[in-house]
Amino acid sequence: MYKEKDTDGGKLNIGPAWDYDRGYCCVEGWVWELTHTGWPFPDWWSILHTDSVFLHQRHCRWQELREGAWTTDAFLQMVDSLHLLLGDAAPRNFQRWPELGFADFNGNVAARKANIAARLEWMDGQISGESCEVLPSATKEHGLAQWRLFPNPADDLVLIDMGQMSDALQLTIHDLNGKVLFAKSIQVGEQRIHVDVSKWPSGFYLVESVNEAGRRVAKLTVF
């Protein structure tokens, strides 16, 4: 874990990741708990798992990936492509290293595919949460800002209708890395805010408002 320079946002970053083989140790259970019983792992993993906002954002990021690049079929297709690529080399590998004890290459590929599919299913059940449109803290308590944004998804201009505001608020839009792309203090009486997103990279952004009643966050999609 390291901290960015303040000029780069000052956020904490985790990475780079390594020891990816440990991710295939099991079908159930968190690897960082199961494989580190003999020596300490960073306290941050346990701490982050007690933070509701982190858990919600993790859920939304997992959901986004599972609906796109990380579908189960995508994983299995990658295994199939590597199976084909390594097909001729695998027998030579087992001849050179017979002590590995895994001479059935095709059988081990099939077992690995079953393991991956079961692991993804388990993670789907573990990484769950509320709707990704609004963070848990964004309840509809009395006095909380009830603005609307449209179109969503958007590709050029986003209109934020502030509705009937009873208090001034601070409005920000930031990417999933926490970088603020738009910020404005909204006063009572301001009805509509226009935000040009035409030059923003495609992806997901968080629109956040804070006033005396609390905090509200909604997801904005730019394509």
C-alpha positions as CSV (number, residue, x, y, z in Angstrom):
1,M,0.0,0.0,0.0
2,Y,1.3,3.5,-0.8
3,K,0.0,7.0,-0.7
4,E,-0.1,9.2,-3.9
5,K,1.5,12.6,-3.9
6,D,-1.0,15.3,-2.9
7,T,-0.7,16.7,-6.4
8,D,-2.0,13.4,-7.7
9,G,-4.9,13.2,-5.4
10,G,-3.3,12.0,-2.2
11,K,-5.3,8.7,-2.2
12,L,-4.1,5.4,-0.7
13,N,-3.4,2.8,-3.4
14,I,-3.0,-1.0,-3.0
15,G,-0.8,-2.8,-5.5
16,P,0.6,-4.1,-7.6
17,A,-0.9,-7.5,-6.9
18,W,1.1,-10.7,-7.2
19,D,0.9,-14.4,-6.2
20,Y,-2.1,-14.8,-8.4
21,D,-1.8,-18.6,-8.0
22,R,-3.1,-18.2,-4.5
23,G,-6.5,-17.1,-5.9
24,Y,-7.0,-20.7,-7.2
25,C,-6.4,-22.4,-3.8
26,C,-10.0,-22.9,-3.0
27,V,-13.6,-22.6,-4.0
28,E,-14.8,-20.9,-0.7
29,G,-13.2,-18.5,1.7
30,W,-11.1,-15.4,1.3
31,V,-7.6,-16.2,0.2
32,W,-6.1,-13.5,2.3
33,E,-7.5,-15.2,5.4
34,L,-6.9,-18.9,4.4
35,T,-3.3,-18.7,3.1
36,H,-1.8,-16.3,5.7
37,T,-2.4,-18.2,8.9
38,G,1.3,-18.7,9.5
39,W,2.4,-15.1,9.0
40,P,0.7,-11.7,9.2
41,F,-1.2,-10.1,6.4
42,P,-1.9,-6.3,6.2
43,D,-4.5,-5.2,8.7
44,W,-6.1,-3.1,5.9
45,W,-7.9,-6.1,4.5
46,S,-9.8,-6.7,7.7
47,I,-10.4,-2.9,8.3
48,L,-11.8,-2.3,4.8
49,H,-14.2,-5.2,5.3
50,T,-15.8,-3.2,8.1
51,D,-16.4,-0.1,6.0
52,S,-19.9,0.0,4.5
53,V,-19.0,2.5,1.7
54,F,-15.9,0.5,0.6
55,L,-18.0,-2.7,0.6
56,H,-20.7,-1.0,-1.5
57,Q,-18.2,0.3,-4.0
58,R,-16.5,-3.1,-4.2
59,H,-19.9,-4.7,-4.9
60,C,-20.7,-2.2,-7.7
61,R,-17.2,-2.6,-9.3
62,W,-17.6,-6.4,-9.1
63,Q,-21.1,-6.2,-10.6
64,E,-19.7,-4.0,-13.4
65,L,-16.9,-6.4,-14.3
66,R,-19.1,-9.5,-14.0
67,E,-21.5,-8.0,-16.6
68,G,-18.6,-7.2,-18.9
69,A,-15.0,-8.5,-19.1
70,W,-15.3,-10.9,-16.2
71,T,-18.2,-13.1,-17.2
72,T,-17.7,-16.8,-16.4
73,D,-17.7,-17.6,-20.1
74,A,-14.9,-15.0,-20.6
75,F,-12.8,-16.8,-18.0
76,L,-13.4,-20.2,-19.5
77,Q,-12.7,-19.1,-23.0
78,M,-9.4,-17.7,-21.9
79,V,-8.5,-21.1,-20.3
80,D,-9.5,-22.9,-23.5
81,S,-7.3,-20.6,-25.6
82,L,-4.3,-21.2,-23.3
83,H,-5.1,-24.9,-23.3
84,L,-4.8,-24.9,-27.1
85,L,-1.6,-22.8,-27.0
86,L,0.2,-25.1,-24.4
87,G,-1.1,-28.4,-25.8
88,D,2.2,-29.5,-27.4
89,A,4.4,-28.2,-24.6
90,A,2.5,-29.8,-21.7
91,P,3.7,-33.4,-22.4
92,R,7.3,-32.2,-22.6
93,N,6.9,-30.3,-19.3
94,F,5.7,-33.5,-17.5
95,Q,8.5,-35.5,-19.0
96,R,11.1,-33.0,-17.7
97,W,9.4,-32.6,-14.3
98,P,7.7,-35.9,-13.5
99,E,7.8,-35.2,-9.7
100,L,5.1,-32.6,-10.2
101,G,2.6,-35.5,-10.3
102,F,0.2,-33.9,-12.7
103,A,0.7,-35.7,-16.0
104,D,-3.0,-35.6,-17.0
105,F,-2.9,-32.2,-18.7
106,N,-6.4,-32.3,-20.1
107,G,-7.9,-33.5,-16.8
108,N,-6.2,-30.7,-14.9
109,V,-7.5,-28.1,-17.3
110,A,-11.0,-29.4,-16.9
111,A,-10.6,-29.4,-13.1
112,R,-9.3,-25.8,-13.2
113,K,-12.3,-24.7,-15.3
114,A,-14.6,-26.3,-12.8
115,N,-12.7,-24.6,-9.9
116,I,-12.9,-21.2,-11.6
117,A,-16.6,-21.4,-12.3
118,A,-17.3,-22.5,-8.7
119,R,-15.1,-19.8,-7.3
120,L,-16.8,-17.1,-9.3
121,E,-20.2,-18.3,-8.1
122,W,-19.0,-18.2,-4.5
123,M,-17.7,-14.6,-5.0
124,D,-21.0,-13.5,-6.5
125,G,-22.7,-14.5,-3.3
126,Q,-20.1,-12.9,-1.1
127,I,-19.7,-9.6,-2.9
128,S,-23.3,-8.4,-2.7
129,G,-24.9,-5.2,-1.7
130,E,-27.6,-2.6,-2.3
131,S,-28.5,-0.9,-5.6
132,C,-25.5,0.7,-7.3
133,E,-27.6,3.8,-8.2
134,V,-27.3,5.2,-4.7
135,L,-24.8,4.6,-1.9
136,P,-26.1,3.2,1.5
137,S,-25.7,6.7,3.1
138,A,-28.0,8.2,0.4
139,T,-31.3,7.6,2.1
140,K,-34.5,9.5,1.5
141,E,-34.5,11.1,4.9
142,H,-36.4,14.4,5.3
143,G,-34.3,17.3,4.0
144,L,-31.8,15.2,1.9
145,A,-31.3,16.7,-1.6
146,Q,-33.6,15.0,-4.1
147,W,-31.9,16.1,-7.4
148,R,-32.2,14.2,-10.6
149,L,-29.6,13.8,-13.4
150,F,-30.4,13.0,-17.1
151,P,-29.6,11.7,-19.6
152,N,-27.9,8.8,-17.9
153,P,-26.0,7.3,-19.7
154,A,-24.7,10.5,-21.3
155,D,-22.1,11.3,-23.9
156,D,-22.0,15.1,-24.1
157,L,-24.1,17.2,-21.7
158,V,-25.6,16.2,-18.4
159,L,-28.5,18.2,-16.8
160,I,-28.9,18.0,-13.0
161,D,-32.3,19.2,-11.9
162,M,-31.9,20.3,-8.3
163,G,-35.6,20.1,-7.5
164,Q,-37.0,22.0,-4.5
165,M,-33.9,22.7,-2.3
166,S,-34.3,23.8,1.3
167,D,-30.6,24.2,2.0
168,A,-27.4,25.0,0.0
169,L,-25.2,22.1,-0.9
170,Q,-21.9,21.1,-2.3
171,L,-22.1,19.1,-5.5
172,T,-19.1,17.1,-6.9
173,I,-18.6,14.5,-9.6
174,H,-15.6,12.2,-9.4
175,D,-14.3,9.1,-11.0
176,L,-14.0,5.8,-9.3
177,N,-10.4,6.6,-8.3
178,G,-11.6,9.6,-6.4
179,K,-10.4,12.3,-8.8
180,V,-12.8,15.3,-8.7
181,L,-13.9,16.4,-12.3
182,F,-16.6,18.8,-11.3
183,A,-17.3,20.8,-8.1
184,K,-19.8,23.5,-7.4
185,S,-21.5,25.1,-4.4
186,I,-25.3,25.2,-5.2
187,Q,-27.4,27.8,-3.6
188,V,-31.1,27.7,-2.8
189,G,-33.0,28.8,-5.9
190,E,-30.6,27.3,-8.5
191,Q,-32.7,24.9,-10.4
192,R,-30.6,23.3,-13.1
193,I,-26.9,22.6,-13.5
194,H,-25.3,21.7,-16.8
195,V,-22.1,19.6,-16.9
196,D,-20.1,19.0,-20.1
197,V,-18.9,15.4,-20.1
198,S,-18.0,15.2,-23.8
199,K,-14.3,15.0,-23.1
200,W,-14.5,12.5,-20.2
201,P,-13.4,8.9,-20.7
202,S,-16.1,6.4,-21.0
203,G,-17.0,4.8,-17.7
204,F,-18.7,5.2,-14.4
205,Y,-18.7,8.4,-12.2
206,L,-20.1,9.2,-8.8
207,V,-22.3,12.3,-8.4
208,E,-22.3,13.4,-4.8
209,S,-24.1,16.1,-2.9
210,V,-23.6,17.1,0.7
211,N,-25.8,19.4,2.8
212,E,-26.8,19.6,6.5
213,A,-29.3,16.7,6.1
214,G,-26.6,14.3,4.9
215,R,-24.9,12.9,1.8
216,R,-26.4,11.5,-1.4
217,V,-24.5,9.7,-4.2
218,A,-25.7,8.4,-7.5
219,K,-23.9,6.7,-10.4
220,L,-23.4,8.5,-13.7
221,T,-22.5,6.5,-16.9
222,V,-20.6,8.2,-19.7
223,F,-20.1,6.5,-23.0
